[in-house]
């Protein structure tokens, strides 16, 4: 009998924590529903210019690497395949609906070290900037499984960015340390 009350108390705390997490996630999904999500996949697509197996990390508000967006098909971290075509980028996270990002809404690519709760070696993540159907500027982060294919994937994405300088597509735009920490270069640390 002396173990029943502490056990019930622990179970109650666990249930409360899980319930709060579910309520918090539902609020985030409701909040982010105005952001829209990915676009409809065009009926006719060209042959892929690059494809890579990746670990999808997260999609955040542009420039705010700790502000997750719970978008349909991109809400959860997981193994994924990224396929680049002249029309855009297809992201297929395992267990989720595939997401298509047209080339016209991709703002650029870059390297990053931090996204949400994932911190890796310098420039270990590939960041793709784009605009959702709701008009929200977003950044999606990927860790390419085969590092040898990372440069090819980044170059293929950079090649479809509207107005991108195609002079050196193999070198993606670099994200500075200030950018990966979520601060503009002129921000003062407090």
N, C-alpha and C positions, 0 to 999 in steps of 0.2 A: 504494500500500500504506500510506503514511503517513496517509491519510484514512480508511481502513477501520476501524481501531481506535476513533478518536474517534466515528465515525458509529455503530458498534455500541454504544458506551457510551451515547450519547445515546438511541438507540432503546431500549436496556435500561432506562434511567431513565424514559422515557415509558411503557413497558409496565408497570413497577412502580407508577408513580403511578396509572395507569388501574386496575390490579388492586386497589390499596388503596382507591380511590374506590368501586369496585364492592363490595368486601367491607364497607366502611363503610356504604354505602347498604342492603345486605342486612341488616346488623345493626340499622339504624334501623327498617326495615320489620318485622323480627321483634319488636323491642322495642315498637313501636307497635301491633302486631296486637291486644294486649289492650285497646286503646282503642276497638276496634270501628270505627265509621265513621258514615256517614249511615244513614238509616232507609228502610224500604220506602215507595214512593210509594203513597198511597191509590188505590183503584180509581176513585173518583169525586172529581173536583176542581172547584172553583168557577172562574169566570172570573178571569183575572189582574187584580190591582189595580195592578200596576206591573211593568215589564220593562225591563231595561237591558243593553246590551253593556258588559262590564267587562274589565279585565285582572285575572285572579285572581293574587294575589301569593303567599299561603301560608295555611296553617292552623297555629296554634301552640297550646301550652298556654296557658290563660287567664292573662293578666297577665305572660306570659314571651314577649315578642315576638321573642326570638332562639332559641326552642326549638321547631323545626319538628316537626309531627306528620305522618308519612307515612301518611295515611289513604287507603283505596281511593277513587279518583275525585278526590282532592284532594292528591295527592302532588307534582304538578308544576305550575309556573307556566305560565300560558297565557291566550289569549283565551277568554272565557267569556260566558255569558248568565245573568243572575240573574232569576228570575221569582218574584214575590211573589203568593201567593194567601191567602185567609183560613185555609186549612189549614196553610200553612207556606211555606217558601222552597225553590225548586229551583235548584241550581247545576249548570250544564252546561259543563264545561271542554272545549274542543276536543280530541278524541282520547281522552277519558276517559269512564268511565261516569257518567251524571248522578247527583247526590247530592240527596236530599230531607232537609230539616230541618224537622220539625213545629213549628208555632207554640208548642206546649207546652214545648219544650226551649230556645227562644230566650230568652236572658237580657237582651238589650239591644243597642243599636247605639251607635256613637260614632265620633269622628274620631281618626285617628292619623297620625303622620308617619313611623314606622319599623316595618318588619316584615322579619325575617330579613336579607337583604342589600339591601333596597330602602329608600332614604331619599328622601322627597319633601318638597315645601313643607309648611308647617304645615297640618295637617288635610287633607292631600291624599289620604288613604286612608280608606275606609269600613270600620269594624270591626264585625263581627257576632259577638256572644258566644252560644255554644250548648253543649249537652252531648251528647257522642257516645253511640252505643249501648252502649259499654262504661262509661259513667258519667264520662268524662273531660271536665272543663270546657275548652272550646276557644274560640279567637278566629280567625275567618276574615277575611282582609284583601282588599279589592278597590279598584281604581282605576277609577272610572266614566269611560268613554270620553268621553261628552258631559257636561261639567260642569253644563249646564243641567238634566239629568235626575237629578243627584245628590240634590238635596233631595227630589224626589218619591220616589225609591227609598228613601231613609232614612226618610221619613215613613211609607211603606207598610209597611216592616219594623217600625218602632216601633209602628204601629197593631195588629200581630198579637202583640206581646209580651204574655204573660200579666201582668195587673195593671199594665200601663203606664198612665201618666197621659196620657189622650188630649187634654188641654187644649191642648197645642201640639205635635202630632206632627211638624211641619215642622222643628223644631229638634232634631237628635239629641243624645244625651248627649255632652258634651265630654270628651275625654281630656286630662288636664293634661300639662304637660311632664314632670313626674315620672313619670307613667304611661307615656309614650312612651319614656322612657329605661329602663324596667324597674325603677324604684325606687318604693317607697312614699314618701309625702311625709316621713315621719319618718326615712328611711334617711340615714345620713351617708355622704358621699363619702369614699373612702379614697385 
